[in-house]
């Protein structure tokens, strides 16, 4: 009969961590009121609201001593913005279909078409600038 490896215990509780995942050392720090306020302001600016332990550990372990911004804050903002951009895109598609219908049936003034195309190009430029700004930001925090 083969011996089975027991991975579950009737005692329950959290499974034991492997040796490389265990945190054996604890560091206690004391700050003055001004030092703590400065650290808290720095932490909040970097996007680590109410996560002092994570921020302090990251700050201690980075080589330059500067903590990159928390990407979770950026992703949360982008997640809120994404549905709004989809709505704008849907509205632009509806307008474009209607303008094309009017244009095919010679029901629109050519001056209007020129102005519409200029606005549409400007909107595309803004969207491109937006994408470039996000990419530049993401590159700056990964360095």
CORTA-V533589 format. One record per residue. N is the residue number from 1. RES is the residue in one small letter. OMEGA is omega in radians with two decimals (* if undefined). BURIAL is + if it has 16 or more other ideal C-beta (glycine too) atoms within 10 Angstrom, else -. D_FIRST is the distance of its C-alpha to the first C-alpha in whole Angstrom. Layout:
BEGIN
[[N | RES | OMEGA | BURIAL | D_FIRST] [N | RES | OMEGA | BURIAL | D_FIRST]]
END
This chain:
BEGIN
[[1 | x | -3.13 | - | 0] [2 | x | -3.14 | - | 4] [3 | x | -3.14 | - | 6] [4 | x | 3.08 | - | 9] [5 | x | -3.10 | - | 13] [6 | x | -3.14 | - | 15] [7 | x | -3.10 | - | 18] [8 | x | 3.14 | - | 20] [9 | x | 3.13 | - | 21] [10 | x | 3.13 | - | 23] [11 | x | -3.10 | - | 26] [12 | x | 3.14 | - | 27] [13 | x | -3.10 | - | 30] [14 | x | 3.08 | - | 30] [15 | x | 3.13 | - | 27] [16 | x | 3.09 | - | 28] [17 | x | 3.06 | - | 30] [18 | x | -3.08 | - | 29] [19 | x | -3.11 | - | 31] [20 | x | 3.14 | - | 34] [21 | x | -3.11 | - | 34] [22 | x | 3.09 | - | 35] [23 | x | -3.03 | - | 39] [24 | x | -3.04 | - | 39] [25 | x | 3.13 | - | 43] [26 | x | -3.13 | - | 46] [27 | x | 3.11 | - | 49] [28 | x | -3.13 | - | 52] [29 | x | 3.08 | - | 55] [30 | x | -3.12 | - | 59] [31 | x | 2.95 | - | 62] [32 | x | 3.13 | - | 65] [33 | x | -3.13 | - | 66] [34 | x | 3.12 | - | 68] [35 | x | -3.13 | - | 65] [36 | x | 3.12 | - | 62] [37 | x | 3.11 | - | 65] [38 | x | 3.13 | - | 65] [39 | x | 3.13 | + | 61] [40 | x | 3.11 | + | 61] [41 | x | 3.10 | - | 63] [42 | x | -3.14 | - | 62] [43 | x | -3.13 | + | 58] [44 | x | 3.12 | - | 60] [45 | x | 3.14 | - | 62] [46 | x | 3.09 | + | 58] [47 | x | 3.14 | + | 57] [48 | x | -3.12 | + | 54] [49 | x | 3.06 | - | 56] [50 | x | 3.09 | - | 54] [51 | x | -3.06 | + | 52] [52 | x | -3.13 | - | 53] [53 | x | 3.14 | - | 50] [54 | x | -3.13 | - | 49] [55 | x | -3.10 | + | 52] [56 | x | 3.13 | + | 53] [57 | x | 3.12 | - | 50] [58 | x | -3.14 | + | 50] [59 | x | 3.13 | + | 54] [60 | x | -3.02 | - | 53] [61 | x | 3.09 | - | 50] [62 | x | -3.06 | - | 53] [63 | x | -3.11 | - | 55] [64 | x | -3.12 | - | 58] [65 | x | 3.10 | - | 58] [66 | x | -3.12 | - | 58] [67 | x | 3.07 | + | 56] [68 | x | 3.11 | - | 55] [69 | x | 3.13 | - | 56] [70 | x | -3.10 | + | 53] [71 | x | 3.12 | - | 52] [72 | x | 3.13 | - | 51] [73 | x | 3.12 | - | 55] [74 | x | -3.12 | - | 56] [75 | x | 3.09 | - | 53] [76 | x | 3.11 | - | 54] [77 | x | 3.12 | - | 58] [78 | x | 3.11 | - | 57] [79 | x | 3.08 | - | 55] [80 | x | -3.07 | - | 58] [81 | x | -3.05 | - | 60] [82 | x | 3.12 | - | 58] [83 | x | 3.13 | - | 59] [84 | x | 3.10 | - | 63] [85 | x | 3.10 | - | 63] [86 | x | 3.12 | - | 61] [87 | x | 3.12 | - | 64] [88 | x | 3.12 | - | 67] [89 | x | 3.12 | - | 66] [90 | x | 3.11 | - | 66] [91 | x | 3.13 | - | 69] [92 | x | 3.10 | - | 70] [93 | x | 3.12 | - | 69] [94 | x | 3.12 | - | 71] [95 | x | -3.12 | - | 74] [96 | x | 3.11 | - | 74] [97 | x | -3.12 | - | 73] [98 | x | 3.12 | - | 76] [99 | x | 3.10 | + | 78] [100 | x | 3.08 | - | 78] [101 | x | 3.14 | - | 79] [102 | x | -3.12 | - | 82] [103 | x | -3.14 | - | 82] [104 | x | -3.12 | - | 82] [105 | x | 3.12 | - | 84] [106 | x | -3.11 | - | 87] [107 | x | -3.06 | - | 87] [108 | x | 3.12 | + | 86] [109 | x | 3.13 | - | 89] [110 | x | 3.10 | - | 88] [111 | x | 3.11 | - | 88] [112 | x | 3.14 | - | 85] [113 | x | 3.12 | - | 83] [114 | x | 3.14 | - | 84] [115 | x | 3.11 | - | 83] [116 | x | -3.14 | - | 80] [117 | x | 3.10 | - | 79] [118 | x | 3.12 | - | 80] [119 | x | -3.14 | - | 78] [120 | x | 3.09 | - | 75] [121 | x | 3.13 | - | 75] [122 | x | 3.11 | - | 75] [123 | x | 3.11 | - | 72] [124 | x | 3.10 | - | 70] [125 | x | 3.12 | - | 71] [126 | x | 3.12 | - | 70] [127 | x | 3.12 | - | 67] [128 | x | 3.10 | - | 66] [129 | x | 3.12 | - | 68] [130 | x | 3.13 | - | 65] [131 | x | 3.13 | - | 62] [132 | x | 3.13 | - | 64] [133 | x | 3.12 | - | 64] [134 | x | 3.13 | - | 60] [135 | x | 3.13 | - | 59] [136 | x | 3.12 | - | 61] [137 | x | -3.13 | - | 60] [138 | x | 3.09 | - | 56] [139 | x | -3.09 | - | 57] [140 | x | -3.10 | - | 59] [141 | x | 3.14 | - | 56] [142 | x | -3.13 | - | 54] [143 | x | * | - | 56]]
END
